[in-house]
Amino acid sequence: MSRARNHLRAALSLAAASARGVTTQVAAQRGLSAWPVPQEPSMEYQDAVRMLNTLQTNAGYLEQVKRQRGDPQAQLEAMELYLARSGLQVEDLDRLNIIHVTGTKGKGSTCAFTECILRSYGLKTGFFSSPHLVQVRERIRINGQPISPELFTKYFWRLYHRLEETKDGSCVSMPPYFRFLTLMAFHVFLQEKVDLAVVEVGIGGAYDCTNIIRKPVVCGVSSLGIDHTSLLGDTVEKIAWQKGGIFKRGVPAFTVLQPEGPLAVLRDRAQQISCPLYLCPTLEALEEGGPPLALGLEGEHQRSNAALALQLAHCWLQRQDRHGAGELKASRPGLLWQLPLAPVFQPTSHMRLGLRNTEWPGRTQVLRRGPLTWYLDGAHTPSSVQACVRWFRQALKGRERPSGSGPEVRVLLFNATGDRDPVALLKLLQPCQFDYAVFCPNLTEVSSTGNADQQNFTVTLDQVLLRCLEHQQHWNHLDEEQASPDLWSAPSPEPGGPTSLLLAPHPPHTCSASSLVFSCISHALQWISQGRDPVFQPPTPLKGLLTHPVAHSGASVLHEAAAIHVLVTGSLHLAVSLLTLGFSSPLESWWEERQRGSCRSWEARGVTHMPGGTRCQAV
């Protein structure tokens, strides 16, 4: 790694030279990298986000919980205390008619399906999810829309000042980042008088701060797998125990088919507290006797999420005595793995509309831009990456062959964060036979000075770059295992080596010459697109981008390619970076366009496919 560290030091020195100002006081106290905070009086929303960023963020919260694992119940008690100090009691949350959803993969998509279905009935919906992609207010939505900057700012300062006023010597004045946003979501939904709130669990379930909810209307568990092992446990059974912690006595709960071990854990957890737990029938069972259900999200795995969402919405409508829950089909209740099967019913027109109109950026999303096709999927667990690979390969099989004479090139853009195993994820991606593998941190630019939503105080630039270099080494090692050394030869570095714009050291035993590391997403996209993406057009080419021989030779290949297929995966933030950099305010424009029922301006920009891989159409 000595060569890698030399390149890293060169990168950091140039990046630091181009940055303006000094670190903020909060970042300096933590010993973390940060950039100066603009003081324009008009930036009230940005001021609120900057203050929010001074709270302990999710990564820091994980470390705190790891140190306090001896008494995780104390975390929920602390959350109830914060709730009381904010002016609410747990009983107040009963008025939100909550649908509480957990799981390892698909819980966000399940929530999105569920919210859209119930919104199709004319109900006023609240939706709390994480993480955000571009702006933090995306985490709190009303009727499918992120709350406005004005509304976010109002409720943020109201809650912040309330907690400041109620602090005393026996408690910490402010909750960590995720807890604060959870409290804020509860206040927003109550004050804005939503008919229901779909609440996605943050991490786990039993000790997640959303689990102060005591009387949800219904609970759901999406597909289980391995993730956050340092916090939840290193087996699927241990993780299932954590997820089953959201079950409540007498409250119906639904789960999709799981492996026998974790399913037995969920069943036992439910039986211990007299929670009626049901196993969801397949989507095929609900489609029987009617037309196929069209889903707004692509991928075979989304059918399982849609089946769970239909059961959650159906149960909520029934328990709230709402009409139009769907006519039950003539079938006898069944048992599978000692769990009763949920009812099979005929999906209503509202349900069909909700499933079809569901949009969830960064999940199995396809963007076609000139010769480039971007495949965005924020898969970050082994099972979700497996599903991503199946989706990507299937999409390539169904593609139109390019008319040009140049080659078709496949590029992987990858990053992984947290305690996830990058080797396991990268190994699953090998069958896609990429021509180039590109690695970069989840930084849109080296400096995020002007955008508080994109600031991250949990890690330093050198930490994330070193991790990317490790990802590259893992990929090269996997290539060594699959390719003969005679077929590959590592190029010798040119004098001067790569600059801060391009980090690509040569490990001494590397046989692959097809991997590169960039210092930020913008630089990676500039190299991949070679100016051929009609939407992503940097103002000026970056000097030094082609100093490395792989970058130089690859640029020629990409420039002459008839088609370039880019899979962006490993991290949800990375997958959505293309939207962030492609437009000045991408998700905001998308929400507004959807609200007006038109995608014409997006098509004019060259975006012919919207979230879910479906073509732009009025919704």
Residue, then its C-alpha position, 0 to 999 in steps of 0.5 A: m500500500s506504500r505506492a497507494r499512499n504516495h498517490l493519496r498524499a499527492a491527491l490530498s495536497l492538490a485537493a487541499a490547495s484548490a479548496r477554499g477557506v478553513t474547516t468549520q469549528v464543529a468539524a475542527q473539534r472532531g478532527l474531520s475535514a470540512w469546508p467553509v460555510p457560506q453566510e448568505p442570509s437567504m439560505e435559511y433551509q441550508d442553515a437548518v441543514r448545516m445545524l442538523n449536520t452538527l448532530q451525530t450522524n448515522a455512522g457515528y450513531l452506529e459506533q455509539v450503539k456498538r459501545q453501549r450494546g450491553d443495554p440497548q433497551a436504554q436507547l429506546e428509553a432515551m428516545e421516549l425521553y426525547l419525544a416527551r421533551s419535544g412535547l409529545q407522548v408515545e400515545d400521540l403517535d397512535r393517531l398517525n395510523i402507522i404502517h411499520v416496515t423493516g427488512t434487509k432488502g426491499k423495505g424501502s421499495t415496499c414502503a414506496f409501493t404501499e404509500c403509492i397504493l394508499r395515496s391512490y385511494g385519495l388518502k393524505t399520506g406521510f412517508f418517513s424513509s432513509p437515507h436521503l439521496v440529494q436533499v435531507r427533506e426527501r426523508i419526510r414526505i407528504n402525498g409522495q412529495p418531499i416536504s418543502p424547504e420552508l416546511f422543513t425549516k419551520y419544523f426543524w427550528r421549532l423542534y430544535h428550540r424546544l429541545e434546547e429549552t427542555k434540556d437539563g444537567s441530566c440529559v444530552s440536549m440534542p438527539p443524534y441525527f437520525r433520531f432528530l429526523t425521526l422526531m421531526a417526522f412525527h411532528v410534521f405528520l401530526q401537525e399536517k394531519v396525514d391520514l396515515a404514515v408509512v414508517e421505514v425502520g432505520i436499522g434492525g427493528a427491536y432497538d431502532c428509534t422508530n420502535i417507540i411506536r406502540k400501536p401501528v395498524v400493521c407491520g411488514v418484514s421484507s426479505l432478510g439477509i446479511d447486513h450491519t452484522s456488527l450491530l445486528g448479528d452475524t447470522v440471518e437468524k440473529i438478524a431476523w430476531q432484531k427485525g421481529g422486534i417491531f411486532k406488537r401484541g394483536v397487531p397483524a404482521f406480514t412477511v414474504l417467504q424467507p429461508e426456513g431458519p429466519l422464518a422460524v425466528l420470526r414465527d417464534r417472535a410473533q407467537q411469544i407476544s401473540c402477534p398474528l403473523y401471516l406469510c404473503p402469497t406470491l404476486e402470481a396468486l393475486e394476479e390469477g383470474g385477472p390481468p397482470l399487475a404492472l409495476g413501476l419498479e423493474g426487476e423480478h425481486q420487486r414482485s416480492n416487495a409488491a406482494l407484501a405492499l398489497q397485503l399491508a395496504h389491504c390490511w390497513l384499509q380493512r382495519q380502518d373500515r375503508h371501502g374498496a379493500g379488494e374482494l377475497k377470492a374463493s380459496r381456503p386458508g393454508l399453512l406454510w412453515q407453520l405460518p398462516l397464508a395471508p388472504v388472496f384477494q382481487p387487487t382493486s383498480h386503485m391498487r393497480l394504479g398505485l403499483r404502476n405509478t410507484e417511483w423510487p430513484g436509484r433502484t433498478q433505474v435505467l437512463r438512456r443518454g446518447p450512446l450511454t446507458w446508465y443502470l442505477d441500483g443501490a444494491h449493497t448486500p450480497s442478496s441484493v447485488q445478486a438481484c442487481v446482477r440478474w436485472f442487469r444481465q437481463a436488461l442487456k439481453g433485451r437491449e437494441r443492438p447499436s447501429g454503429s461499427g464501434p464496440e459495446v463497452r461495459v463499465l462498472l462504477f462501484n463503491a461500498t461503505g460501512d461494515r459491508d464486505p466489498v470482496a463478497l459484493l465484487k465477486l458477485l459482479q464478476p460474471c457481468q464481464f466488465d471491460y472497466a471497473v471504476f471506483c470512487p467515494n460517494l463525493t459528488e465533488v472533492s469539496s461540498t462547500g456550497n451544499a449542506d445536504q451533501q456534507n458528510f462529517t463522519v469520514t475524512l477524504d483520505q479514509v474514503l479514498l483509501r477504501c476505494l484503493e482497497h476495492q480496486q485491489h480486491w477487484n484486481h485480485l479477483d481478476e487474477e483468479q479468473a484470468s491467465p497472467d499471459l493474457w494481461s500485463a500491467p502497464s508501467p506508470e508514466p513519469g509523474g504518476p496520477t494526479s488528485l483527479l485520478l488515483a490508480p496505483h499499480p500493486p506489484h502482483t496485479c494482472s488486470a489493467s482495467s481498473l481505475v480509482f477517481s477522487c470523486i464521482s464527477h471525475a469518474l463520470q467525466w472519464i466514463s462519458q468522454g463528453r458523449d452524455p448529452v446531459f452530463q456536460p462538465p464546463t471544462p475538461l479536467k487536466g491530468l485526467l488521462t495521465h494514467p495509461v489505462a485512462h488514456s487507452g480506455a478513453s479512446v475505446l470509450h470515445e469510439a464505442a457504439a454503446i457504453h453500458v454503465l452499471v452503478t451499484g454498491s451504494l445507494h448514494l453512488a447510484v443516484s449521483l448521476l441525477t445529482l450531477g446531471f441536473s442542477s436540482p434533479l430530484e426536485s425537478w422530478w417531483e415537480e414534473r410528476q406532480r404536474g403529470s408530465c415528463r416532457s422536459w425530462e425527455a427534452r434533456g435526453v432522459t428517456h427512462m425514469p425510475g423503475g426503467t419505465r419510459c416517461q409517461a404522464v402519471 
